[in-house]
Amino acid sequence: MSEFNQKPFLISGKASTYVGETGYSVYLDINNKSRLEGFYFECPKEDELFNLFEELATSLERAPLSKITSLVDSWKERHEDFFSKKIINIPEYLFELALSDYEGRNHNYESLSSKLSGKLICRCFGVSELQISDIVKANPKADLLYVADQLKASIGCGSCREDVIEAISKVKNNILIKEDKVLDSKFDKDGNRVRPLGLAPSEFVIKVDDLKRKWMKEQELDKYTIVILSVSGHTVVFKILPNENSRYILDTFHEYAESKLGITLRFDLFI
């Protein structure tokens, strides 16, 4: 058996799917330096995709997250003829879903302005968007399975599944944006200036910048320039050049910085 064809002990992101009766799963092990320690998968050894999963796993082992796009693209090019005859590239599809799971992309800022309504989401059981909102507010960790268990939404004909997922995401996004508003406050409720780690803003900028230089060296991001433009409370605004993958780069550095500093931060990207 391949060393990658297994479910690892440490899982940072995961995704699964079925094609007919055959199940496929991908598991990512990502360390706190934003490096992919391992790409693991579950796929029948006799399946035509097994060797493709294996090759992708080998290509991505210990790769910095900043380089995985080019590595996956190279792998796809080598097997262009094979996948051109398929409806979907399952290894790539599951890898992207697992990476989304790791990054928490359901809580992105693209739909933060979405408004909840009382529209009917699940016609089979008469479940509205507001009912889903109430469930998620009461339990912010609620997912599709939890909502289905509580309200039966999506377990009838199943056609509303994506709408239920979207409604859950809207509520979680609204919760996140309310939390984020506190992070850019320059003064606390008593009128005192917010000092992250007890540091003045200029001192805090120097500390974050030193951390940034160390992280960029570890990630081998020589072609990028990352500049701190401003700081307000626990919010830091960055500019990244070139713009390619800038949001992704900032998100991975954000996770690294929070793990090293032990505080909650908000990193904004100036475009």
N, C-alpha and C positions, 0 to 999 in steps of 0.2 A: 504493500500500500504506500502511496505517496505521503511524504511528511506533511503535505498541505491538505490532503483529502481527509479532513477531520474537523470536528468542532473544538476550537481551542478553549483553554481555561479562561483566558482574558479576552473579553470581547468589547471593542469600542463602538462598533457599528455592525448591523446585520440586516440581511434581506433574504426572502425566500419566495419561490414561485413554483407552480405546477404547470407542466405541459402534458395534457392528458393525465396519465396516472404516474408520471415521472416527476419527482420533486427535486429541486435544485436549491441550494442555500450558499450564501457567501458570508464570511465573518472577517472583520478587519481588526487587527491588533495595532493600535496607534499609540506611540509613547508620548510623554509630555514635551518632547522636543519636536513634535509635529512630524515624526518620521513613521512611515508604515513598516512596522516590525514584521508583519506577516499578513498575507492574503490567504485565507483558508476557505475551503469549499466542501460541499457535500454533493456528490454526483456519482451515479452508478459507474463503476469502472469500465463496463462494456459499452457505455453510452458514447456516441460520436463526439460529444463535447468534452469528454474527460481530458484528453490530451491538450485541448485548447485552454481549459481551466488551469491545468497544470503549468502550461507555458506562461500564461498570464501571471500566475502566482510566483513563478520563478523570476519573471521580469521585474515584478514590483517589490520583491523582498528587500527590506531596509531602505526603501527609496524615500527621499524627502517628499512631503506632500506637494511641494511647489513644482516637482518634476513629474508627477504621475500622469498628467494629461499627455505630455509628449511620449511617455513610455507606453501608455495605452494606445495612442495613435499609431505608434510604430508596430505594435502587436496587431492592430486591426489591418494595417497595410499588408502585413505578411499573410493574412488570411482573407484578403478582400474577395477572392474568387469564391471561397466557401460561404461567407456571409452574404454575398450578393444573391444567393439562391434561397436565403432564409428570410422569414418575415421579420425576425428580431434577433439581435445579437444578445443572447441570454447572458453570457458571462459579463459583458460590458453593462448591460441593463441592471443586473444585480449588484455589480460593483458600484454603480452610480447611486442606487438606492441605499446601499449600506453606507456609502460616504455621506449621503444626505441624512441618514439616521445619526451618524457620528456628529455632523455639523448642526443638527437640529434645524434643518432648513424649513420645517413647518412653521418655525417662529421667525421668519424673515420679515423685513420691513416693507416688502412690496405690497402687502395687503393690510397694513396697519390701519389705513383709513376706512377699511370696509365696515359697513354698518350692518348691525343685526336687524332682522325684521321678524314679523310674526308669520312669514310665509310657510306654507306646508312643505316639509322636506320628505317625509315618509308617508305616502298615501295609504300603504297597507295598514298602518297602525295609527295614522292621524297624528304624527309627531311634527311639531313646528320647530323653527329655528330657535325661538325663544326658550322652548323646553330644553333643547340641547344646551343652550347658553346657561340655564340655571343649573344643570347637572355638572357642567364643567367648572363653573364658578365655585360650586360646593366642593369639588374635587379637582384641582388644577392638573392632577396627573392622569385624569380620565383620557382614555383612548377610544378607538372605535369599538373594541370588544366590551369595554365598560359601559359605554352609552347603549350599545345593543342589549346588554344584559338588563340595564335599568329601564329602557324605554321601548325595547324591541325594534328600534329603527334599524333598517338594513337587513333584517333577518327574514323578511317576507320574500318578495320577488328579487330583491337585491339590486334593483336598478338605481336606488338612491344612495348607494354606498359612497360614491365620490362626493356627493352633496353633503352627506353627514360628515365626512372627513374635513371638507372645506369649512363647514359650520364650526366644528371643533377648533380648527386652526384660527378662525376669526376671533373666537373668545380668548384663546391663549395669547394671540398677538396683542389684543387689547389689554390684557393683564400685564404683558411685558412692557408695553409703552408707558403704562402708568408707573411701573417700577422705575423705568429709565429716566423719567422726568426728574426724579429726586437726585440722580447722579450728576446732573450738570449745575446743581445749586452751588453758588459761591459761598453762601452763608448758611449756617444751621438755624434751627428754629429759635435759638437764643440770640441770634444776631452775630455770632462769632464766625470768623472766616474758616471755611472748611480746609483742613490741612491733612491730605492723605498721608498716612504713615507718620503724621506729626511734622511733615515737611512744608515749607513755604512753596508756592507754585513753581518758582524758578528752580528750587532744589528738587522738587518732584519731577520736573521736566528732565533734569540732568539724570536722575535715577532711571527713568523710563528710557531715555535715549541710550544710556549705557547698556541696559537690558536688550534694547533693540539691536545694537551693534553686535552683541554676543550671539543673539538668536540668528541674525542674518548670516553670520559667519558659519554657524552650525548648519544652517539650511543651504549654504552655498548660493546665496542670492546676489551674486556679484553684479548682475546686470541691472539690478533695481536700486532706486534711490528712495528712501523713506524719510520724510521730514516731518517733525512735529510742528504744527502751525500754531496751536493754542491749547490752553488747558483751562477748564472751568470746573471746579470741584473735583469730582472723580471722572470727568469726561475729558478725553484727549482727542484733538482733531489732527489727522494725518493727511499728507499728500504723498502719493506713490506714483513714481514714474519708472518705466512706461506703465500705461493704464491696464495692460493685459493682466488678467487674474488679480487685479489690485484688491478687490473686495475679499477674495478668498485668502490672499496673503495676510490682509489685516485681521481677518477673523481667526486665522491660526496663530498669529502673533498675540492676539487678544487673549486666547486661551492660555498660551504659554506665560504671558505676563501675569495673569491672575493667579496661576498656579505658583509662580515664583514669589509674588508679592503678598499673597494671602489676603487680598482685598477684592471687592467687586468694582469693576471699572466699565466704562463705556467708551469704545473707540469709534469715532466717526471718520468717514472718508470724505475728504474735500475733492470734488470733481470739477 
